[in-house]
Amino acid sequence: MSDIEKQVTQLGDELTSESQRIRDSTATYPSSAPVESIDGHTEESSSSEITHDSTKAYLTIFGAFLALFCTFGQMNAFGTFQAWYTTHQLNTLDASTISWIGSLQLWVFFFSGGPIGYIFDKYGPRMLMMVGTICYVLSIMMTSISTQYYQYILSQGVLFGLGVGLLFYPSLSSVSTHFATYRATATGLAVAGSGLGGVVFPIMLQNLFEGVGFGWATRISGLLCGVLCGIAVLTVTTSTSTKKAPAQLAGLKCLKEPRYMLLAAGGSLVALGCFVPYFYVVDYAQSLGISSHMAFVVLALMNAGGVFGRVAPAILSDSIGRFNLLAPTSFLAGLLILISWMFARTLSTLIVFSILYGFFSGAFISVITPCVAQISDIREIGMRIGLMYSIISFPALIGGPVAGLILGFNHGSYNGMIIFSGTTMVAGSLLIFGVKFLINPILLARV
């Protein structure tokens, strides 16, 4: 054999060996994991869906929709409670102090994501959601009989936030296990429940507060949510094709991943300002001389915009890329605060702001979960999604109270609070743009 033939044979052996090594390394990942192509483009694998039972998959979306309608939907309606407390049970306290109730429920909800996600990866959703339903309904019932500030902190703050977390994370993580290519669409349909709840609960609670009183109004909402969450417990399942995560906390390796941590930093800044309009738009409307009834309608319209914002961008993101949607919608939400809310001086302009802001902020809430899933191993998806929410729990905790302090420092002027909320969201969106370019530096690449 000539030297040339020997070199050709040796090169062929090396290529065969390298091809086998690549096949072996990629075989350890499930088909739903994101695959990065030669040009850096992030795609789903050729096996577009990982579910083997479409009925269970669609029932899971339905159950998650109901769970989020009750939990995150009522959490979005905290502005209704805050406005009521300032003129009734807690009228001796300032807005910043009262807002700690809403901020604490957000923090407990977000922070619980890490441990809940770890338990979900090992045991699935049912046990977690059963405990969550009990905590959630109990928190509402205890809120209905509370009279002191510390009682609201414990019931509507701590216990309510824990109940929401135990229902929210298993529901959304279960949806992600059933879908790959259309994961953002499926997640968006489920998360739309929170937006619809945010429309229904402010109007329902306000009418019940005035009709039957605070105690029975709260108890009625608790009984309704108890029934709906019970249905969610029975319908939410995980895909049988999903392997359980290893016993060790392998998902914590994401804390060393630049893409994951930059997404966490961007999400934290967005969360710092994102919920401020939901907390204060009712008070802002009343400061303009708008009636109490119409002020609650403004909050309901903000949540109505969120219904479409949770669905339409999620569906679109499956086509053009999830990070390509998450970053610009977060940027536009912050820009709306700085421009539209800042100069909203009439009911009509405030309504326009509320609907548009609800739409773009809803996209952040809907699309961030599929973005985490896109850069994660499916076997660790619960842990990594939950850990992401745990990280952003701290800015979510202080966002409302800081906004209240700024409001007090400016002697009731909302301009400083609006600038704080808008600039943090814009800054966070720029970091999320950075994640997109870490995944693929090509500007128009689908990521």
N, C-alpha and C positions, 0 to 999 in steps of 0.2 A: 504493500500500500504506500502511495506517495505521501510526502509531507503535507501536500494540500488536502488530500483525502482524509488524512489523520486529523488535520485541523477542523475540517468540516464536520467529521464525526464527533469530535470533542465538543464543538459548538452546539451541535444538535443535542447531545447528552445534557449539556448545561441548560439549554432552553427547556427541555423536557422536565428536568429536575426543578427548575424555577416555576414552571407552570403548575407542577404538582404541589409545590410549597404554597403557592397562592391559593389553589383550590382548598388545601387543608386549612389555611388560616381563615378563609372566608366561610368555611363550612360551619364554624363555631357560632356564627351569628344567625339569628332568625331572619326569615325572608322579609320581615317588615322593617328591618333596620335600614336607616338611610345609607345609601351607597354613594361615594364620591367618585365621579368619573375622571378620566384622564385630564380633562380641561378644568377640573376643580368643581364641576357642576354637581350639586347635591341632588340625588334622585332617590325615589323608592325603587326597590328591587323589582324584578320582572313579575314576581308573584304579587299582583296588585292588592289582593285582599287576603287576610290571614284567618278570617272566620270560616268555620265549617257549618254553621247553623245560622242562616239569615234571620229566622224568627227570633232566636235569642238575641241577636245583634240589634234588631229593631226594637224589641221589648226593652233592651238595655237603654237605648236612646230615650224611649218613652219614660222609663222609670227615672232616669237621670234628669229629664225635663221636669218631672213632678218634684223631685227632691230639690232642684235648684229654684223652682218656682216658689217653694215654701221658704227655703233657707236664705239663699243669697238675695232672693226677691224681697223678703221682709227686711233683710239687712240694708238693702238699697233704700228702703222706706224709713230709715231712722230719722231723716229730717222731719217726718211727721211727728215722731215722738219728741224730738228736741223742741220743736215749736210749741207743742202742747205743754211740755214740762216747764218752759220758760214763763208760761202764764198760769200754771196750776200748781202741781205738787212741788216743783223745785223753783218757784218764782223768786226765791231769795238768793239764788246762785246765778253767777254770770254765765254767758254762753260758752266760754272756754272751759269752765268746770263741768258743765253739763255734757259737752262734747266728748269728755273722757269716757263716758259710757259707750258711745258709738265707736270711739277709737280703740277701746279695750276689747270690744267684741271682735273688731277687725284684727287686732293683734293676736288674740287667742286663736281665732280662725286661721290666720296665716301661719302662725308659729307651730300649730299642731300638725301642719302638713308633713314634716319630716318623719316623726314617729308613726303617724297614721299611714303614711306611704310605705314604710318598712313593714308594718304589720299586714298591710294589704298585699304586698308582694309575696308574703309567706302564707297567708290564710285566706285571701280573697275578700270580697266586699260585705257578705251578708251579716256576719257577727258585728262588724264595725257599724253598719247602718242600723242594726237593731238597737245597739247602745246609743247611737246618735239620735234616733227617734225619741227614745226615752228622755235623754238629756234635753233635747230641743223642746219637746212639749212641756216638760217640767219647768224649764226656764221661763216659758211664756206664762204658765200658771202662777209661778212665784212672782213674776213681774206684775201680774194683775192685782196682787195683794200687797205690794211693796208701798211703803210710805216714806222711807228715809233714803238719803242719797247712797249710803253704803249698801243698802238692800238692792237698789237698782244696779250698782256696780257688780255685785255678786251674781244676781239673777240674769239681768239683761246684758251685762258685760261679759263675765267669765263663763257662766254655764251656757248661755246662748251661743257664744263664740265657739265653745267646744262642741256643742251639738251640731252647729253648722259645719264644722270641719269634719266630723265623723260621717256626715252625709255627703258633703261636697266632694272630697278627694276620692273616696271609693267609687262614686258614681262616674266622675269624669275619667278616672284611670281605667275603669272597666270599659267604657266606650272606646278608649284608645287601643285596648287589646283586641277588639273585634275588627278594626279597620286600619288600613295602611295608606293606600292612595287617597282615599276620601276621608282621611282622619280628621282634617280640619272642618270639613263639611259636617260630619257626624257630631263633632264636638260643638260646632256652632249651633246646630239644631238643639242639642241638649242645653247649652248655656242660654239659649233664647228664653228658656223657662225663667231664668232670673230676671231678665228684662220685663217679661210679662208680669211676673210677680211684683216688680217695681212699679208697674202701672196700676195694678189692681189694689195693692195693699194701701198706698197712701189715700186713695179715694174711699176705699172701704172703711179703713180705720177712722178717718176723719168724720165720716157720716155716722159711724157707730159710736165714736166718742161723744158726739152731740146728741145721738138718739137714745143710747142705753147706758152711757157713762163709760169711763175709762176701764173699770174692772171687767165688766161683761164684754166690752168690745175686744179687749185683749184675750179673754177666755174663748170667745167665739173663734177668733183667728187661730188660737192654739188647737181647738178641737178640729177645725177644718184641716189644718196642717198635719195633725196626727193621722187622720185618715189617708191623706195623700202620700205621706211619707211611708205609711204601712204598705201601700201599693208599690211604692218604689223599692222597698226591701224585697218584695216578692218577685220583681221583674228584672232587677239589675243583676247580671252575671258577668263572668269573665270568659274569654274564649278558651275552649278546652285545648286548643293547640298551643297555648302559651305555657312554657315551662316556668316552674317556680324559681324565684331567685335563690342563690346560694345563701347559706345561713349567715355568713359574715356580712358586714356592712360594706359590700363591695361598691355600692353606689357612691360612697363618700369620695371615691377617687375623682369624682367630677370637680371637687374643690381645687384640683390641680390643673383643670382644663381651662385654658384661656377663653374659649368660646362660651363655656357655661358660666364662668365667673363674670365675664363682661356683660352677658345677658342678665345675670343677677344684679349687677350694678346699675344697668340701664333700667331694669324693671323696678328697682328700689326707688330711683329718682322719680319715675313715672308714678309709682304708688304714693309717694310723698305728697303729690299734688292732685292726684286723680280724683280722690273722694271728697275733696273740699267743696266743689260745687254741689254735690249730693247732700252734704251736711248743711250748707248755708244758703242755698238758693231760695228756700222758703222765707228765711229771715230777711234776705236781701229784697225779695219781692215786697214784703210787708213794709220795709223801710222806704220803698218808693210810693207807699200809699195804696198798694194793691190789696184788695180784700183778702181775708184769711182763706176763704174758699178757693179763690183763683190762684192764690199762692201755692196751695197744695196741688192744684191742677198743673201748674208749671212744673213741679217735681214729677208728677205723673207723666207729663209729656217728655221730660228728660229720659225717664225710664222707657217710654214708648219708643223713642229714638234708639235706645239701647237694644230693643228687641230686634230691629232690622240691622243694627250695628253688630250684633252677635252672629247673625246668620249670613247676610250678604257678603261681607268681607271674608268670612271663613270659607264660603263656597269659592269665591274668587281666588283665595290664597292657594287652593289646591291646584289651580291652573297656572298662576304667575309666580308662585313661591310664597311661603309663609313669612319669612323674614322681609320679603319685599312688600308685604302688607303691614306687618307689625310696626316697622319703623316709621313710615310716612303717616299712618293713621295716628300714632302717638304724637308725632310732631304737629299734625293739624289740630289735634285736640288741645294741645298746649297753646297753639296760635289762636284758636278760637277764644280761649279764656282771656288772652292778652288783648285781643282786638274786639271781639264781639261782646263778651261779658263786661269788659271795662266801660264800654260806651252804651250799654243797654239801660235806657232810662225810661222806657215805656213798656207796657205789657206786651205789645206786639214784638218789639225787638228782643225782649227777654224770652218769649216763646220760641222765636227763631233760634236764639242761642241754645236754649235747652234741648231742642230737638236735634240740632246739629251736633252739639257736644255729646249728647247721649249716644248718637250714632258712632262717632269716632272713638269715644272712650270705651264703648261696648266692644269695638273691634280689638282693643288691647286685652280686655278680659277674656275674650273668646279665643284669640289666636296665640297668646303666649303659651298655653298648654301644649298645642301641637308643635310649637317651636322647640320646646324642651324635649318632646318626644322625638322630634326629628334628629336631634343630636345625642340620642340615648339608645342604649341596648333595651329592647322590649322587656327583658326579664327584670330590669331595674327601673322600669318606667314609673311605678308608684313612688319609690324612694326619691327619684330625681325630681319629679314634679312636686312632691311634698316638700323636699328640701328647698326648692326654689321659692315656694311660698313662705317657708320658715324664714328665709333670708330677708324677704321683702316685708316681713311682718313688722319689723322695727320702724321703718319709715312710715308704714301705714298707721302704726300706733300713734306717732307724734304729729302726723299731718294735720288732723283736725284741731287738736289743742294749740299747736303753733299758729295755725290760721286764726284761732280765737284770740290768742295773745296779741297778734299783730292788729287784729280788729280793735281790741281794747286800747292798745298803745296809740292807735291813730284816732282815738275818741269816736269810734263808730263809723269812720270812713272805710269803705271796703276796698279802696284802690291798692293798698299795700298787700292785703290778703290775696287779691286777684293776681298781682304781679308775682308773689311767692308761688302760688299754685301753677301759673302758666309757665314760668321760667324753669321750674323743676321738671315739668313734663317735657319741655323742649330739650333740656339738657339730657334727660334720660333717653329720648328718642335718638339723639346723636350717638350715644353709646351703642344703642341697638343697631344703628347703621354700621357701627364698627364691627359688630358680630357678623353681619352680612358680608362684609369685606374680608373678614378672617376666613369665612367659609369659602368664598370665591371673590377674588379681587376684581373680576370683570363686572362693570357697572350694571349691565342689563342681563346678567346671568339669572336664571331661575333658581332662587335659594329659598 
